[in-house]
Structure formats: C-alpha cells, structure tokens
Amino acid sequence: MNIGETILVFAVIPAAIYAVTALVTLRSKLTGTPRYRPGQPWEYPPMWWSGNPEGIGAHRPLNSGTASGTAAGGARGSW
C-alpha cells in the first residue's frame, strides 16, 4: 500500500462516514420549523390537552369520608 491508499483507508473513508452520519442525524434540526424559545411571544391559541378529551371539565363528587371539593385521583390513582 502506498501513502495515498493508506490516507484514503484510514482518514478519508472514516471522515466520510462521520459526515454522512452527522448529516442524517442533523437533517431534521437544519430543515425543521423554528422552535419556541423562552422570552419569545407565544403566537398560538391556548389548548388544553387530555388523554380523554370527553372528560375535560368533568368532575365527580368525592365520597363524604374524603377531602372536600370535586378533585379526584391523586398519588394513589383512585379515580
């Protein structure tokens, strides 16, 4: 092997593999939509998210032996 083949095998080919991998992983970051950064104005309407959209705003009364109010759930997950 001469010096040109050695440089090709041990330097150029690994550098090309790293470059292709970097382009594939950074592709979405380079071409994606701009992200919200703290301090920027929020230009979108407020939206409540729930795994159960029909249940938003629905409350069920608690048993008389528990805390007052309409809150349900908690750390125990007894909903």
N, C-alpha and C positions, 0 to 999 in steps of 0.2 A: 504494500500500500504506500502510495506517495503522500505527501503532506496535504495536498488538496482533498484527496479522498478521506483522510483522517479528519480534517476540519469539517468536511461535509457530514460525516457519520456522527462525530461527537459534538458538534456545535450547531450546524445549520438545521439538521433534522429535528433535534430536541427543541430548538428555538421555534421552529415552525409548528411543532405540536403544541407548545405552550401558547403560541399566538392564536392558533385556531381554537383552543380550549377557552382562552380569555374572551375571544370574540363571541363564542357561543354562549358563555355564561353572562356576559355583559350586554348582550343584544337587547334584552327587554329594558334594561336600565337606560340604554342610549336612545332607544326609539319610543319609549313609553310615554304616557301622559305625565305632566308635571305633578309632583306630589305636594300636598299641603304641608307647609312649614309653620311652626308656632309663630304668631305675630302677624301672619297674613290674614286679610279679611276672609271670612267664610262666605262664599257666594252661592251656597246651596240651601234649599229649604230644609228645616229640621225634620227628622224622620225617626220615629220610634221603631226599634227592632225587637221582634219577639219570635221565638220558635213556634209559637201558636198565635198567629195574627187574630184569630177569632176571640182569643182570650184577653186581648189588651183591654184594660179598663174593667174587666170583670172581677168582682170581689165576692168572696163567700164569707159569710159571718163565721166567727170563731165560736167554739164551744164556750159555755159560760164559765168553765173552770180555767180558762186560759186568759192571757192578757187581753185588755180591751182593745177595740178597734177592728179593722177589717183586714189586717195584714195576715198573710198565711205563709207557710213554708218555714224558712229559717235554716239553721245549721243541720237540723235533723232531716229536713226534706220532707216533712209530713205536710203535704199539700192538700 
